[in-house]
Amino acid sequence: MSKERPTSAPANPASIRTAETVAHRFFRQQTDAASTKRNVRRWLVGAVWAGVLVPLLFYLRFGTVNSFGWGATVFFVAYCILAAIGTYFLVRPEYHTPVAVRHDWLDRIGAFWLVACAFGPFFGWVLTSVVSLSASNWRWVYGGRVGLCIGLPVLTALPMLRYARGKGAPIMLALLCGVTALSVWSGWNTLQDLRAGPTLRATTKTWRTAQPAEELYLPNTERMLTRE
């Protein structure tokens, strides 16, 4: 009589083969115990180097580390840490989800989760950087950034919750929430300004007069709105 499958075992062994194929083909990594330990250590060391070198390069090139520089630093550090975690748990199937992949429309949405978390903040930053903010367009520009930085990552993360089951559920939830939170954090100040709106502050610049004037200012993102 065959033994019953443990509840923590993966429901679909093909997922293990897929993960091993990705490790071999894209990361050039072997999946034996010694290679796995060595690769995890390399990824973690890489995260430390990324956290030091990326802001240092920005400072040496531009004399400062702006929001894009810190965002790039977070991206590379998070990438290395996620690769280390994925490599570590690849050879530990007891931590894999026991839920079989359903290949439905929710899975198609969830498949873009990491892409949304990585590139949503980038394109959101590009949107608010290349467009000159004015009193007439700032709402849709900021709304676009909030959608890219917060809306898309949260939307694509929700279908992944149904796979957070079994022995590895706490780890899956921590990764899902942590990575999504990084993307949300990148657009949080923009969301605050979108909700509160601009304020008036005194400025030494003049507006068609020789007297001190007031300007529209978004305090959380420290951006000024031009008047049309």
N, C-alpha and C positions, 0 to 999 in steps of 0.2 A: 504494500500500500504506500503510495507516494505521500511525502510530507506536504503540508500546506505551505504556501508561500507566506513568508513573514509580511506583516503589514507595511514594514518599512522598505521592502524590496521594490525596485522599480517595476511598474506594470508592463513596460515595453522595453525589452533588452535592446531593441534597435537604437534607442536613445543613447545607450552607452557606446555603441559602435559609431554613431554619428559624432559624439564628443571626442572619441579617440581619433577619428578621421580628421576632425578640425585641428586637434593637437598636433598630429603628424604633418598635415598639409600646410597649415597656415602659420603655426608657431614652431614648426620643426622640432617638436618635443616628443620624446619617448614616454611611455606610460608605465614603465616599471618603477618599483619603489625608490630605487636609488636616484634615477633620473628625475622623478617627481620631486623628491626632497631638494635636489640641487636646483631645479628650475624654480621652485617656490622661493628659495633663498635669493636667486638672481632677480626675480621680479620685485621682491621686497627691497633689495639693495637699489634696484632701479627707481623705486618710488622715492627713496631718500635722496638719490642724486637728482631726480626731477624736481623735488621740492627745493633743492638748493640752487641748481644750475639755471632753471628757467627764469626765476626772478632776477638772478644775477646777470644773465644775458640781457634782459630787458633794461636793467639799470645801466649796464655798460654801454648799451646802444642808445638809449633815450635819456639817460640821466634820472629816470624815475621809473617806478613800476605802477602803471595805471590799472584800471579795472580789467582791461583785456589781458594784461600780463598776469594778474592774479587768477583770472579765469582760466587762462592757459595752464598755469601751474596746477590748479585743482584738477583740470582735465587729465593731464599726464600722470599725476599722482594717483588719481582714482583709477585710471586705466591700468596702471601697474598693479595696484592692490587687487582689483577685480580679476586680473589675469592670475595673480598668485592664489586667490581663493578658488577660482575655477580649476586651476591645476591641482590644488591640494585635494579637492573633493571629487575630482574626476575618477580616481581609483578607489573611492569609498562609496560604492553604490547603496549602502545602507542609509546614506543621507540624501539620496535622490528621491524625487517625488514619486509616490506610488500611483499617481493619477495619469492615466493614459492620455496622450495628445489626441485632441478631438478633431483638429483640422477644420474647424468651423470659422465663421466670420469673426468671432471673438479672438480666436488664435491669430487671425490675420492682423487684427488691431494690435494685440499684445506683442506681435513679432517686431513692431517698430518702437518698442519701449526704450531700449538702449539708444537707438538712433535719435529718438525724440529728446532724451535726456542729454545727449552729447551735442547735437547740432541745433536744438531748439534755442538754448541760451546764446549760441554763437550768432545765429541769424537774427535773434531778437536784439542783440547788441549792434549788429550791422544796421538794422532798421532804424534804431534811434540815433545812430551815429551819422549816417549818410543823409538823413532827412533833416532839414532845418525846421526846428519846432516853432510853430506860431500859434497864436490864439485860436486859429481856425482848424488846425490839423493835429494838435497835440493829442487829442483824445483817441483818434483812430490809430495814431502811431503808437501810443502807449498801450492801447488795447491790443494791437498786433503783437507787441512784445510780451504782454501778459499771456496771450494765447499761446505763443511759442514757448515761453519759459515755464509756464505753470499749467495751462490748459492741456496741451498735447502730452506732456509727461504723465500727468495724473490720469488722463483718459486712457492712455496706452498701458498704464500700470494696473488699472482695475481688473482687466481680464486675467492678469497673471496671478491674482490672489487665489483663484481656485486650484492652483497647482502647489500652493504652500501647505502641504500635508505631509504627514509622516514624521520620522525622527528629525529630519532637517528643516521642519517648518519654522522654528525660531530663527534659524540662520537665513532662510529664504525671505522671511518677513523683514529681517534687519537689513538685508541687502536691497530689497525692493523699496522699503521706506527710506533708507539712507541715500541711495542714488537719486531717487525722485526728489528728496528734500534738497539736495544740492542744486538741482535745476530750479526748484521753487525759490530757493534762497537768492538765486541770481536775478530773479524778477520781482522780489518782494518789495523793494523800495519803489519800483515802478508801479506796482499795484497800490501801494499806499498813496502815491501821488494821484493815481487815477481815481481813487475813491474820494480823496479830500479836495482835489482841485488846486489851482494855483493861488498864491497869496500875493499881496502887494507889498513891495518893499521900496524904500527910498534909494535913489541912485544919483550919482553925480552927473550922469549923462542927461542930456536935455532932449526933449521931444518937441521940436518945432518952437521952442521957447528958450529964453536965456535963464529960466528958473530951474532949480532942481526938480526932477520928475520922479514918478514911481514906475516900477516895472513889474510885470507878471513873472512870478518865480515859483518853481516847483522845488520845495525845500528838501524832500527826501532824496531826490536824484540830483539836486543842485544844478538845475537847468533853468535858463531864462527863456521866456517866450517872446518872440519878435511880434511887433504889431504890424498889421497890414492896412 
